Amino acid sequence: MQTASFRPLLEKYKDYATSPGAETKDRTLQRLKDPFSDYYFICLDGKHIGAIRICHFETLCKLKQLFILPEFQGDGYA
């Protein structure tokens, strides 16, 4: 879902070193296992259409990633 969501931006900007659209499956799995990260799915009618990643640090939380599948982008779900 992440690579599909970021693919249009990856193709436009060719930022293969930093784009979540170019991230390997192993790197994505590593992020999922980070003890300081939480993931939440964005759902519509029981279907996962996106996700959000939040990282918890000692005194703050950071929104690290937010993505919506291309077919649902622009509809206000994020």
C-alpha positions as CSV (number, residue, x, y, z in Angstrom):
1,M,0.0,0.0,0.0
2,Q,2.9,2.4,0.8
3,T,4.7,1.9,-2.5
4,A,1.5,2.2,-4.5
5,S,0.6,5.4,-2.6
6,F,3.9,7.1,-3.2
7,R,4.6,5.7,-6.7
8,P,3.3,8.8,-8.6
9,L,5.5,11.1,-6.6
10,L,8.5,8.7,-7.0
11,E,8.0,8.7,-10.8
12,K,7.7,12.5,-10.9
13,Y,10.7,13.4,-8.7
14,K,12.9,10.3,-9.1
15,D,14.0,10.5,-5.5
16,Y,14.8,6.9,-5.2
17,A,17.1,7.4,-2.2
18,T,14.5,9.0,0.1
19,S,11.0,8.2,-1.2
20,P,8.8,5.8,0.7
21,G,7.7,4.6,-2.7
22,A,11.2,3.1,-3.3
23,E,11.5,1.6,0.1
24,T,12.3,-2.1,0.1
25,K,10.1,-4.7,1.7
26,D,12.7,-5.4,4.3
27,R,13.0,-1.8,5.3
28,T,9.2,-1.5,5.6
29,L,9.1,-4.6,7.9
30,Q,11.9,-3.1,10.0
31,R,9.9,0.0,10.5
32,L,6.9,-2.1,11.5
33,K,9.0,-3.7,14.2
34,D,10.3,-0.4,15.6
35,P,9.3,-0.3,19.3
36,F,8.7,3.5,19.2
37,S,6.4,3.3,16.1
38,D,2.7,2.9,16.0
39,Y,0.7,2.3,12.8
40,Y,-2.9,2.9,12.2
41,F,-4.9,1.9,9.1
42,I,-7.3,4.4,7.5
43,C,-10.3,2.4,6.5
44,L,-13.4,3.0,4.3
45,D,-16.2,0.5,4.4
46,G,-14.0,-2.1,6.1
47,K,-11.2,-1.7,3.4
48,H,-7.7,-0.4,4.2
49,I,-7.2,2.6,2.0
50,G,-4.2,4.1,3.7
51,A,-2.1,4.2,6.9
52,I,-0.4,6.6,9.3
53,R,2.8,6.1,11.2
54,I,3.5,7.9,14.5
55,C,6.8,7.7,16.4
56,H,6.9,8.2,20.1
57,F,9.9,9.9,21.7
58,E,10.5,10.9,25.3
59,T,8.8,14.2,25.2
60,L,6.9,14.2,21.9
61,C,5.3,12.3,19.1
62,K,6.0,12.8,15.4
63,L,3.8,12.0,12.5
64,K,6.3,10.3,10.2
65,Q,4.2,8.9,7.3
66,L,0.7,9.3,6.1
67,F,-0.5,7.8,2.9
68,I,-3.7,7.0,1.0
69,L,-4.0,4.7,-2.0
70,P,-4.1,6.8,-5.3
71,E,-7.7,5.9,-6.1
72,F,-8.8,7.5,-2.8
73,Q,-6.5,10.6,-2.9
74,G,-8.2,14.0,-3.1
75,D,-11.4,12.8,-1.4
76,G,-10.5,14.2,2.1
77,Y,-9.7,10.9,3.8
78,A,-6.3,12.0,5.1
